[in-house]
Structures are given as C-alpha cells and as structure tokens.
Amino acid sequence: MTFKQICSVKNHQLIITLPNNFEENKKVMVMIDDQIDKRILKLEQLREAMNDPLFLEDIAEISNDFKSIDNNILSKLGNGLFTEQI
C-alpha cells in the first residue's frame, strides 16, 4: 500500500495516523520531504511582493523595456512577416 500524508512536526516529532485498512505489525519506509515548507515560503514571499513598491517599480521598468520589442513583433505579425507555423 502507498500512502501519502502531510504532517506537522512538533518538538522534532512526527505522528502519522495510518488508514484503518493498513495491516498491523508491518515495517514501513518513511521519507521526509521538507520542500513543502520551502514552496509555501516562496508563495508567501510572492504574495508580499505584490504590494512591495520597489518590486512593482522593477516590474513596470522591465515591462516598459520590452514594450517596444513586443510592439515590433506584433506589428510584424499583423503585416504577415511571421508566417511560420508553430
């Protein structure tokens, strides 16, 4: 049986409640993956960045830098200069 569960760690201990249909008196392999916490932290940082004035200024500056390139490509598309099929 394969069983996945996200558990909280408290006082360096982990308690896993197994499903009722799990056979008793067996050995199991436990794999610890702390990447979940890192992903959650990155998402929280991205949410905070959405309200950070310096971050928003950087995004606006980058967007402005690429605006002329985007417009150039769009005008070529409109003129049929890019005819290659994707």
Sequence and secondary structure as in RCSB ss.txt:
>XXXX:A:sequence
MTFKQICSVKNHQLIITLPNNFEENKKVMVMIDDQIDKRILKLEQLREAMNDPLFLEDIAEISNDFKSIDNNILS
KLGNGLFTEQI
>XXXX:A:secstr
        EETTEE     TTS SS        THHHHHHHHHHHHHHHTT HHHHHHHHHHHHHHHHHHHHHHH
HHHTT      
